[in-house]
């Protein structure tokens, strides 16, 4: 059996993920735990005094002096004062415990929120090529699943363990003070029980945690496939296949969760049996010491309180340790993801960038990660400002890869792409000058205007109207009851292919770009729709530098330069005698 990661190694990973401010928050959680432990000890002491006063009230009179109560007081009055003290102290203890619980939960959940924010920023700085190597469900699972488990199941459990352990240590100290021999017996039982939990239960919880993590990731992947491919699933009669693919992982998930939850309840049952056994042993032990029942009452009262407080606390500690062990796989994955080396995705800052003359592609070569095949080999050509450049080639010839490199999303293996022979395309300033229309349009489940403005909360209505008119969307929108406020549905399912493409064009124009890039923007449309859309594109393109990818040369009839690619190499550059604009 392979060795499972230790609790301490997981804690070290959590500490490495927390900021300095969050580590100070942990110190404050520990401070709360210490104060709560002291209040527990005070409560236990007062209950011992209260139990003793029931048989010998006058012996408890000395404790009332600390409250400023002195003189000739009747036994009934002594018991009354002590009973009131017990009630007040118990109320204060639990009020503080409630504050501690709220503080712990709010602190940990704020850490959860902030860390998700940091991780998403980390992902946003990764190279586009890196994201191409991974299934999107993986990143989604890490952010929404693993991070959530790490904080809600791991960090929160760690906070509860810390708090309960402090209380446990303080209360066990009271038991040692009251009767060292009895405390030794209790300690021996606890060590035996802890050994069993450590040796057998914790490794099992770690393995269950791994299976939960894997089943959750695969389940999310199958769900995405089911909903994203629902149309084809219905048409091809594959409902049962895709439903079963998900339910297989869901069944594994629910089975492991059931075992996990059931086994987590076992320590409580064992601890309750141990508590009763120790209670019986304690009575027998003190009886053999020839103690009178009246002498035993105070000690037994304190022991009962301590037992009823320590045993559930011990059960919670074991339960939280089991929970923590089960989320170690999530902690490990989050740690690995957060400290994964950035693949050069951070954009350069080129404040002086101003596209005036040329876009130069010099000896460009590129190879995707995790593959031996070279996508582009030693490509060189130049685009003048105002050109309309077409890029053609068979599927797999490298057209889209070339555009992604021009966009600055991919980093060349060799060569470079420069603006005016000076500035890199991998800069935010270059991105601000580009309007991009892909073949596969991503529309959010929101309004038309939200999809055109794409990510802007404060929408510029003047720019919006100009973009809509230029993309010839005005006729469509005027015929809708809600106008630009019309919801497009998930991925734009309520719109036709041509309408989705026009929204994408309007989105590109809303940015007020200098360069328009069309990545096979019409290839998924029928001939008539493509013809109408190309008229729109050709009309728009007169005022921009344009780069167009297409399968057919006829689509590029207005371009003054045609770049032909074959098997990742530059096959030909065709110049048109008639320049369409410039």
C-alpha positions in Angstrom: 0.0 0.0 0.0 1.4 3.4 -1.0 2.1 5.9 1.7 -0.4 8.7 2.0 0.7 12.3 2.4 1.0 13.5 6.0 -1.3 16.0 7.6 1.7 18.3 8.2 2.7 18.3 4.6 -0.8 19.3 3.6 -0.8 22.1 6.3 2.6 23.3 4.9 1.0 23.6 1.4 -1.9 25.6 2.8 0.5 27.9 4.6 2.4 28.4 1.3 -0.8 29.4 -0.4 -1.9 32.0 2.2 -0.8 35.7 2.1 0.9 37.3 5.1 -2.3 39.0 6.1 -4.2 35.7 6.0 -1.5 34.1 8.2 -2.2 36.9 10.7 -5.8 36.0 10.6 -4.8 32.5 11.5 -3.0 33.9 14.5 -6.2 35.6 15.6 -8.1 32.3 15.2 -5.6 30.8 17.6 -6.1 33.7 20.0 -9.8 33.0 20.0 -9.2 29.3 20.7 -7.0 30.1 23.7 -9.6 32.5 25.2 -12.3 29.9 24.6 -10.2 27.2 26.3 -9.7 29.4 29.4 -13.4 30.0 29.6 -14.0 26.2 29.4 -11.6 25.7 32.3 -13.3 28.5 34.4 -16.7 26.9 33.6 -15.5 23.4 34.7 -14.0 24.8 37.9 -17.2 26.6 38.8 -19.2 23.4 38.2 -16.9 21.5 40.5 -17.5 24.2 43.2 -21.2 24.1 42.6 -21.3 20.2 42.9 -19.3 20.5 46.2 -21.6 23.2 47.6 -24.5 20.9 47.3 -23.2 18.6 50.1 -21.2 21.2 52.0 -22.3 24.8 51.2 -20.1 26.5 53.8 -17.0 25.0 52.2 -17.8 27.1 49.1 -18.1 30.4 50.9 -14.5 31.2 50.3 -15.1 31.3 46.6 -17.8 34.0 47.0 -15.3 36.3 48.4 -13.9 36.7 44.9 -17.3 38.1 43.9 -17.3 40.6 46.8 -19.9 38.5 48.8 -18.9 38.0 52.4 -20.4 37.7 55.9 -22.9 35.4 57.6 -24.7 33.8 54.6 -27.1 30.9 54.8 -26.4 27.6 53.0 -29.3 28.2 50.6 -28.1 31.7 49.8 -24.6 30.3 49.1 -26.0 27.7 46.7 -28.1 30.4 45.0 -25.1 32.7 44.4 -23.0 29.9 43.0 -25.8 28.7 40.8 -26.2 32.2 39.4 -22.5 32.4 38.8 -22.5 29.1 36.9 -25.4 30.4 34.7 -23.6 33.7 33.9 -20.2 32.1 33.2 -21.9 29.4 31.1 -23.8 32.1 29.1 -20.6 34.1 28.6 -18.6 31.0 27.5 -21.2 30.0 24.9 -21.7 33.6 23.7 -17.9 33.8 23.1 -18.0 30.4 21.4 -20.7 31.7 19.0 -18.5 34.7 18.2 -15.6 32.4 17.6 -17.6 30.2 15.2 -18.8 33.2 13.2 -15.2 34.6 13.1 -13.7 31.3 12.0 -16.3 30.8 9.2 -16.3 34.4 7.9 -12.5 34.5 8.0 -12.1 31.2 6.1 -14.7 32.0 3.5 -13.1 35.4 2.8 -9.9 33.5 2.3 -11.8 31.2 -0.1 -13.1 34.1 -2.1 -9.8 35.9 -2.3 -7.9 32.8 -3.3 -10.3 31.9 -6.1 -9.7 35.5 -7.4 -5.9 35.0 -7.2 -6.1 31.6 -9.0 -8.3 33.0 -11.8 -5.8 35.9 -12.2 -3.0 33.2 -12.3 -4.9 31.3 -15.0 -5.4 34.6 -17.0 -1.7 35.1 -17.1 -1.0 31.7 -18.5 0.0 31.3 -22.2 -2.9 30.6 -24.6 -0.9 27.5 -25.8 -1.0 26.1 -22.3 -4.8 26.3 -22.1 -5.0 24.5 -25.5 -3.4 21.4 -23.9 -6.1 21.1 -21.2 -9.8 20.3 -21.0 -11.7 23.4 -19.8 -13.5 21.2 -17.2 -10.2 20.7 -15.4 -9.7 24.4 -14.6 -13.4 24.8 -13.8 -13.1 21.8 -11.4 -10.1 23.3 -9.7 -11.6 26.7 -9.1 -15.2 25.7 -8.3 -14.4 22.3 -6.7 -10.9 21.8 -5.4 -10.5 25.3 -4.0 -13.9 25.1 -2.4 -13.0 21.7 -0.8 -9.7 23.0 0.3 -11.2 25.9 2.3 -14.6 24.6 3.3 -13.4 21.0 4.0 -9.8 21.6 4.7 -9.0 25.1 6.1 -12.3 25.2 8.0 -11.6 21.8 9.4 -8.2 22.9 10.4 -9.6 25.9 12.2 -12.1 23.6 14.1 -9.3 21.2 15.0 -7.2 24.0 16.3 -10.0 25.4 18.4 -11.2 22.0 19.8 -7.7 20.8 20.4 -6.9 23.9 22.5 -10.0 23.3 24.6 -9.2 19.6 24.8 -5.7 20.3 26.2 -6.9 22.8 28.7 -9.7 20.5 30.0 -7.4 17.4 30.2 -5.1 19.6 32.3 -8.0 20.1 34.7 -8.5 16.3 34.9 -4.8 15.8 35.6 -5.0 18.4 38.3 -8.1 16.8 39.9 -6.8 13.2 39.8 -3.4 12.4 38.0 -4.0 8.6 38.2 -7.4 8.9 36.5 -5.9 11.2 33.9 -3.2 8.7 33.1 -5.8 6.0 32.5 -7.7 8.4 30.2 -4.5 9.3 28.4 -3.7 5.6 27.7 -7.1 5.0 26.3 -6.9 8.1 24.1 -3.5 7.1 22.7 -4.7 3.6 21.8 -7.8 5.0 20.1 -5.7 7.7 18.3 -3.3 5.0 17.0 -6.2 3.0 15.5 -7.5 6.2 13.8 -4.1 7.2 12.5 -3.1 3.7 11.3 -6.4 2.6 9.7 -9.0 5.4 9.3 -6.8 8.3 8.0 -5.3 6.4 5.0 -8.8 5.2 4.1 -10.1 8.8 4.2 -7.3 10.0 2.0 -8.0 7.3 -0.6 -11.7 8.1 -0.5 -10.8 11.8 -1.0 -8.8 10.9 -4.1 -11.8 8.9 -5.5 -14.2 11.7 -4.7 -11.9 14.2 -6.5 -11.5 12.0 -9.6 -15.2 11.2 -9.8 -16.1 14.8 -9.4 -13.8 15.9 -12.2 -15.0 13.2 -14.6 -18.6 13.8 -13.6 -18.3 17.6 -14.4 -16.7 16.7 -17.8 -19.5 14.3 -18.7 -22.1 16.9 -17.6 -20.5 19.5 -19.9 -20.6 17.1 -22.8 -24.2 16.2 -22.1 -25.5 19.8 -22.1 -23.1 21.2 -24.8 -23.9 18.4 -27.2 -27.6 18.0 -26.3 -28.8 18.7 -29.9 -26.6 16.0 -31.5 -27.3 13.6 -28.6 -31.1 13.8 -29.3 -30.7 13.6 -33.1 -28.3 10.6 -32.9 -30.4 8.8 -30.3 -27.5 8.7 -27.8 -29.3 9.8 -24.7 -28.8 6.6 -22.8 -25.1 6.5 -23.7 -24.3 10.0 -22.3 -26.7 9.7 -19.3 -25.0 6.5 -18.4 -21.5 8.0 -18.8 -22.4 10.6 -16.2 -24.3 8.3 -13.8 -21.4 5.9 -13.7 -19.3 8.6 -12.0 -22.2 9.9 -10.0 -22.8 6.4 -8.6 -19.1 6.1 -7.5 -19.3 9.6 -6.0 -22.5 8.9 -4.0 -21.2 5.5 -2.8 -17.9 6.9 -1.5 -19.7 9.8 0.1 -22.1 7.4 1.9 -19.1 5.3 3.2 -17.2 8.5 4.1 -20.2 9.9 6.1 -21.0 6.6 7.8 -17.5 5.8 8.9 -17.1 9.3 10.2 -19.9 8.6 12.7 -18.1 5.5 14.1 -15.7 7.4 16.3 -18.6 9.1 18.1 -20.1 5.8 19.0 -16.8 4.4 20.2 -16.1 7.5 22.3 -19.5 7.4 24.0 -18.8 3.7 25.0 -15.4 4.8 26.2 -16.9 7.6 28.2 -19.4 5.4 30.0 -16.6 2.8 30.7 -14.3 5.4 32.1 -17.1 6.9 34.2 -17.8 3.5 35.7 -14.1 3.0 36.2 -13.8 6.4 37.9 -16.6 5.6 40.4 -15.0 2.2 41.2 -11.6 3.7 41.4 -12.6 6.4 44.0 -14.7 3.9 45.9 -11.7 1.7 46.4 -9.9 4.7 47.7 -12.4 4.7 50.5 -13.9 8.1 49.6 -17.2 9.0 51.0 -20.0 9.7 48.5 -20.1 13.3 49.7 -16.4 13.7 49.0 -16.8 12.1 45.6 -19.7 14.4 44.5 -17.6 17.4 43.7 -15.0 15.5 41.7 -17.6 13.5 39.9 -19.6 16.6 39.1 -16.5 18.1 37.5 -15.7 14.9 35.8 -19.2 14.6 34.3 -19.0 18.1 32.9 -15.5 17.5 31.6 -16.5 14.2 30.1 -19.6 15.6 28.4 -17.4 18.4 27.0 -14.2 16.6 26.3 -15.7 13.5 24.7 -17.8 15.3 22.0 -14.8 17.6 21.5 -12.6 14.6 20.9 -15.2 13.2 18.5 -15.2 16.5 16.6 -11.4 16.6 16.5 -11.3 13.0 15.0 -14.1 13.8 12.6 -12.5 17.0 11.4 -9.1 15.2 11.0 -10.8 12.6 8.9 -12.4 15.4 6.8 -9.1 17.1 6.5 -7.4 13.9 5.4 -10.0 13.3 2.7 -9.4 16.8 1.2 -5.6 16.5 1.0 -5.9 15.4 -2.7 -7.7 18.7 -3.3 -5.1 20.7 -1.4 -2.3 19.0 -3.4 -4.0 19.8 -6.7 -4.6 23.5 -5.8 -1.0 23.8 -4.6 0.3 22.3 -7.8 -2.0 24.5 -10.0 -1.2 27.7 -8.1 2.6 27.2 -8.3 2.6 25.9 -11.9 5.2 27.9 -13.8 3.7 30.6 -16.0 4.2 29.9 -19.7 5.0 33.4 -20.8 1.4 34.5 -21.0 1.9 37.9 -19.4 1.5 40.7 -22.0 4.1 43.3 -22.5 3.4 47.0 -21.9 4.2 49.1 -25.0 2.8 52.6 -24.2 4.5 54.0 -27.3 3.0 51.5 -29.7 1.2 53.1 -32.7 0.6 51.1 -35.8 1.8 53.4 -38.6 3.4 51.4 -41.4 4.0 47.6 -41.2 3.3 44.4 -39.5 6.4 42.2 -40.1 6.4 38.4 -39.8 10.1 37.3 -39.7 11.3 33.7 -40.0 8.3 32.5 -37.9 8.1 28.9 -36.6 5.8 27.4 -34.0 5.2 24.1 -32.3 2.3 23.4 -29.9 3.0 22.0 -26.4 3.0 18.3 -25.9 3.4 17.5 -29.6 6.4 16.8 -31.9 4.7 18.2 -35.0 5.8 21.7 -36.2 2.7 23.8 -37.0 4.5 26.6 -38.9 8.0 26.6 -40.4 10.1 29.6 -41.3 7.4 32.0 -42.5 8.1 35.5 -43.6 6.0 38.2 -45.1 4.9 41.8 -44.5 1.5 43.5 -44.1 1.3 47.2 -44.9 -1.1 49.4 -42.9 -4.4 49.5 -45.0 -3.8 46.2 -46.7 -6.5 43.6 -47.0 -4.7 40.3 -46.6 -6.2 36.9 -47.2 -4.8 33.7 -45.8 -5.8 30.4 -47.5 -4.8 26.8 -47.2 -6.2 23.3 -46.6 -7.4 22.2 -43.1 -4.3 21.8 -40.9 -2.1 24.1 -43.0 -1.6 26.5 -40.1 -3.9 29.3 -40.9 -5.5 29.7 -37.5 -2.2 29.2 -35.8 -0.7 32.0 -37.8 -3.5 34.3 -36.9 -3.1 33.4 -33.2 0.5 34.3 -33.4 -0.4 37.7 -35.1 -2.9 38.2 -32.3 0.0 37.7 -29.8 -1.8 34.8 -28.1 0.9 32.3 -29.0 4.7 32.7 -28.5 6.8 31.8 -31.6 9.3 29.0 -31.2 11.6 30.9 -33.6 11.3 34.3 -35.3 9.3 37.3 -34.4 6.3 39.4 -35.3 6.9 43.2 -35.0 4.8 46.3 -35.5 6.8 49.0 -37.3 9.9 46.8 -36.8 9.8 47.9 -33.1 6.9 46.7 -31.0 5.9 43.1 -30.1 2.3 41.9 -30.8 2.2 40.2 -27.4 1.2 43.5 -25.8 -2.1 44.8 -24.4 -1.7 47.9 -26.6 -1.8 45.7 -29.8 -4.8 43.9 -28.5 -6.6 47.2 -28.1 -6.1 47.9 -31.8 -7.6 44.6 -32.9 -11.2 43.6 -33.7 -11.4 39.8 -33.9 -14.2 37.7 -35.5 -13.7 34.0 -35.0 -15.4 31.1 -36.8 -16.9 29.8 -33.6 -18.6 32.7 -31.8 -18.8 32.7 -28.0 -22.0 34.4 -26.9 -22.8 34.8 -23.2 -26.3 34.1 -22.0 -27.2 37.7 -21.8 -28.6 40.6 -23.9 -27.5 41.5 -27.4 -25.9 44.7 -26.1 -24.1 42.9 -23.4 -22.6 40.5 -26.0 -21.5 43.4 -28.2 -19.9 45.4 -25.4 -18.6 42.0 -24.0 -17.4 42.6 -20.4 -18.2 46.3 -20.2 -20.7 47.3 -17.5 -20.8 51.0 -18.6 -21.8 50.6 -22.2 -21.1 53.5 -24.6 -24.5 53.9 -26.4 -23.0 55.9 -29.3 -20.3 53.3 -30.0 -22.9 50.6 -29.6 -25.3 52.2 -32.2 -22.4 52.7 -34.7 -21.3 49.1 -34.3 -24.9 47.8 -34.8 -25.4 49.9 -37.9 -22.1 48.9 -39.4 -22.7 45.2 -38.8 -26.2 45.7 -40.3 -27.9 44.4 -37.2 -30.3 47.4 -36.9 -33.0 45.7 -39.0 -32.9 42.6 -36.8 -32.9 44.6 -33.5 -35.7 47.0 -34.6 -38.0 43.9 -35.1 -37.4 42.6 -31.6 -39.8 43.6 -28.8 -36.9 44.1 -26.3 -34.5 45.5 -28.9 -30.8 45.4 -27.7 -32.1 44.1 -24.4 -33.2 40.8 -26.0 -31.6 37.7 -24.4 -29.7 35.6 -26.9 -29.8 32.4 -24.9 -26.9 30.1 -23.9 -24.2 30.4 -26.7 -26.8 32.4 -28.8 -29.1 29.5 -29.4 -32.0 31.9 -30.1 -30.2 33.4 -33.1 -29.4 32.1 -36.5 -25.8 31.5 -37.6 -25.7 34.7 -39.6 -27.1 36.8 -36.7 -24.5 35.4 -34.3 -21.7 36.3 -36.8 -23.1 39.9 -37.1 -23.1 40.2 -33.4 -19.4 39.1 -33.4 -18.7 41.7 -36.1 -20.5 44.4 -34.0 -18.4 43.3 -31.0 -15.2 43.7 -33.0 -16.3 47.2 -34.2 -17.4 48.3 -30.8 -13.8 48.3 -29.7 -13.0 50.9 -32.4 -10.1 48.9 -33.8 -7.5 49.7 -36.4 -7.1 46.1 -37.5 -9.9 43.6 -38.3 -9.2 39.9 -38.3 -11.7 37.4 -39.6 -10.8 33.8 -38.8 -13.0 31.8 -41.2 -15.9 33.9 -40.0 -18.3 32.7 -42.8 -17.2 29.1 -43.3 -20.1 27.7 -41.1 -22.8 29.6 -43.0 -24.8 28.6 -46.1 -23.9 30.2 -49.4 -26.6 32.8 -49.4 -26.0 33.9 -45.8 -22.3 33.9 -46.5 -22.7 36.1 -49.5 -24.8 38.7 -47.6 -22.3 38.7 -44.7 -19.3 39.1 -47.0 -21.0 42.2 -48.5 -21.2 43.6 -45.0 -17.6 42.6 -44.2 -16.3 44.1 -47.5 -18.1 47.4 -46.9 -16.8 47.6 -43.3 -13.2 46.6 -44.3 -12.6 49.7 -46.5 -11.5 51.7 -43.4 -9.3 49.1 -41.7 -6.3 46.9 -42.1 -7.9 43.5 -42.7 -6.6 40.0 -42.3 -9.0 37.2 -43.5 -8.7 33.5 -43.2 -10.8 31.4 -45.7 -10.9 28.0 -47.4 -12.0 29.5 -50.8 -10.2 32.1 -52.8 -13.5 33.5 -54.0 -14.2 34.7 -50.4 -11.0 36.8 -50.6 -11.8 38.6 -53.9 -11.4 42.0 -52.4 -8.0 41.3 -50.8 -4.9 42.8 -52.4 -2.5 40.2 -51.0 -3.1 36.4 -50.7 -0.9 34.3 -48.4 -1.1 30.6 -49.3 0.0 28.1 -46.7 0.6 24.4 -47.2 1.6 21.9 -44.4 2.7 24.8 -42.2 4.9 26.4 -44.8 4.5 29.5 -47.0 3.6 28.2 -50.4 3.0 31.5 -52.3 2.2 35.2 -51.9 -0.2 36.4 -54.6 -0.5 40.2 -55.1 -3.6 41.6 -56.7 -3.2 44.3 -59.3 -6.2 46.1 -57.9 -5.9 47.2 -54.3 -9.3 47.2 -52.7 -8.5 49.9 -50.2 -5.6 51.7 -48.6 
